[in-house]
Amino acid sequence: SNEGKFLYDIGIEGPGKLRCPTGLAIDKFNNLLVSDCEGGNVKVFTLEGKFINSIEGQATEFQIPWAVDVSNAGQVFISDVGKHCVHVFE
């Protein structure tokens, strides 16, 4: 809350369960993107915590997605410390 009161947890159970969240960003659709280095994916949630989807199994599979960021133009950048690169998505 605005007063700093705890509201809720995200990613603690179900298909959106996070194993080792290491980075997060808000995309152009106002979704929360969370890199999960042990899960090998980036999970997408609403800001209220509802799991939407995972970014995984793409042409470039992640090894250890560490951080995620979004540009002003809406591109998503995911650093992958396992592959020593940054994956870029539109």
N, C-alpha and C positions, 0 to 999 in steps of 0.2 A: 504494500500500500504506500501511499505518499508519506505516511508516518514511519515507514520502515518495519511495519508489522508483517510477519511471515504470512504468505498466501497459500502456496501449494508447491508440491514437487512435480517435476516433469521427467518422464522416462524411467520410472521405477518398476513398471510391470507391463505385461502384455507384449504385443509385437513391437512396440516402441521402446522396449527396455534398453537402457544404455549400459554398456559394460565398462567403458573407460572414457567418459566425455572429456575432451581436451580443448575444444574451441567452439565458439558460437558466433552467429551473425543473424541479422534480420534481412530477408530478401525483399525484392521490390513488390511482392505480394503480401508483405507484412507477416510472413511465416518465420518461425525460428528454425535455423539450420544449426545442427549440433554435430561436430565431427566426433566419431567414436573410434578411437585408435585400436581397441581390441576387437570391436565388432567389424572393423574393416569397411565402414560405410559412413555416410552422413545421413542422419535422420532429420526428417522435416516434421515440425509440429505447428499447430496454431499457437498463438501467444497465450491461449487459455490452457495449453498442455495436451490437446488432442493430437494423437499421432496421425499423420497424413500418409507418409511414404518414406522410403529409403532411397538414397542415391547410391546404387551399387550395381555391379555386374555390367557396367557400361563397356564400351570398346576398350577403355583403359580401366582395368580393375585396380582398385586401391590396394596397397599393402598396409600402410600405417597412416591413414589420414589424420593429421595432427591439428591443423587449424583451418578455419574457413572464414572467408571475407566476401563482401559483395561490393562491387564498384557502383558509382553513381549511375552508370548506364545499365546496371542490372546484371552484369556478368558475375558469375560465382567462381571464386578462386579457392582451391583446396590444396593445401601443402601436404605432400606425401613424403614422410621421412624415410619410408621403406624403399621407395623408388627414386628418392633424391630429386624430386621435381615438384612443379605446381601444375595441377590440372585446371583447365579453364573451361567453363560451361556458359552457354547463353540460355 
